[in-house]
Amino acid sequence: MRHLLLFLFLTLFPLYANTLTIIELEIKGAIGPASSSYLKTAMAEAAHLDAQMMLIRLDTPGGLSTSMREMIQEITNSSLPVVMYVSPKGARAASAGTYLLYASHVAAMAPGTNLGAATPISIMPTAKMPDSNVTSTLEKKVINDAMAYIKSLAELNDRNVSWALDAVKEAKSLSAQEALRHGVIDLIAEDTQALLVSLEGRVVTVSDENITLRTKGAVIERFEADWKTRFLSTITNPNIAYILLLIAIYGIFFELLNPGALFPGVIGVISGVVALYALNMIPFDYAGLLLIILGIAFMTAEVFIAGIGILGIGGVIAFALGSVLLFDAETLGAGVSIPLIVAFTLVSLGFFIFVLRFMLRSSSVEIVTGEQAMVGSLAEVLESTGTGYRVRCHGEIWNAESEDELVVGQDVRVESLSGLILYVEPIKE
């Protein structure tokens, strides 16, 4: 029995010891700070598990150049092979995604996918000089830098250099079949299993070292983003950042309108802090932010200033225009949804023109209870108590005092109130 157990141990242990692990992660949507953090964390996990390679499923319209470069540094300095797979069918690797494909050790695509249109978009359009020659020079610098960058990636992984330059300079795109034919990618695979079969025995160069991929029987472990990365991905979404910004503005506005309400102020401040963090991570247009604030100011002024609605109309236009300009969809890979902008514009208009005006009118209604309601009221003297008087005011009996001598049945006016005692004086004819 002991010999049998020893035989089984010696036979099965190498099978478990030599189990190959592939770390798989999915990058979907616009490339941003969350994508970079996700890849960096996955790289560390792959190194910890001693994985054989990383498989990245990619579907992106593009995104931030800074985040893209951080991800490329992780890939090019990786000690294990990185396979970039544009999947599923219908996915794309546009703009920043094209750079990521060129940076990977193995570039693969599923049928029905495409890549390209890698021309960089300036993230500071308002910073252009009035001189067209200066502007042209700045644009040329950006284009030339991007061309040199993608050329170096193409040379690093022995891929088509001329098409890479055309993708940047002329924003060209290719289908999966065309990309394979032009030597832009290494292979086409229907699905993940077909990809692993194609990768078996393939030799790739990683950090000047040739590595033979062994994917047969490999175990694929899906790497999920942690809560911090998911939170960062959520708040850096232009739609979410836009909503948080408006919640902050309206929350603080409500608190100033009704001091002591607390709830709107707390929600507004928290949303404001999160929105500022998001705006610090993704580029935005200051002109768009100022137009949103100006639009709210105009709509507020419309409530207080009697007019023909010019301020309200101007506020709506400024608010909507600022919302459109706040984030550049071409720079981020995604912008604020137009239906969302329309909805918030109409809600803002309705609130400021109707709700706020109703609140102001309600606050101006004459007070009919409390101390302010008593002062100036008329009362009738019912009796003298020696130390004061008893009077009827608003149908109730009150103790009263007066510096003048009063008689029963006399009409008096309430001058002030202290506790439950009215200070009255006779009405002069």
QUIZI-V286357 format. One line per field, one symbol per residue. psi: psi as a letter, one per 30 degrees, with the letter a starting at -180 (. if undefined). burial: 1 if it has 9 or more other C-alpha atoms within 8 Angstrom, else 0. A space follows every 50 residues. Layout:
psi: ???
burial: ???
This chain:
psi: eeeeeeeeefefeeeeegkkkkkklkjkakkaeeeeeeeeeeeeeeeefh lelkjjkkjkfaakeeeeeeeeeeefgkflkkkkjjlakfllilceeeee efflekklllkglllahgkkkkgiffgklfjeeeeeeeeeeeeeeeeeef eeeeeeghljeeeeeeeeeghllkleeeeeeggelelkkeaeeeeeeffk gkkljjhgkkkkkjfkgkkkjkjkkleeeeeeeefgkeeeeeeeeeeeee eeeeeeeikfeeeeeeeeeeeeeeeeeefffkklkeeeeeeeeeeeeeee efefkkaggeeeeeeeeeeeeeeefekjeeeffkakkeeeeeeeeeeeee eeeeeeeeeeeeffkkkglaeefekflklkkelkgefblklkkhglklkl lkflkllkfkklkkelkjcgkkjlllkk.
burial: 00000000000000000011111110101111111111110110010000 11111111111111001101110111010111111111011111111111 11111111111111111111000000000000011000100110011001 10111010111011111110111111101101111111101001111111 01011100000011100100000000001101101101111101101111 11011000000001111111110111011001111011111111111111 11100000001111111111111111111111111100011100100111 11101110000000000000001110111111110001111110000111 11000001011111111000111111000
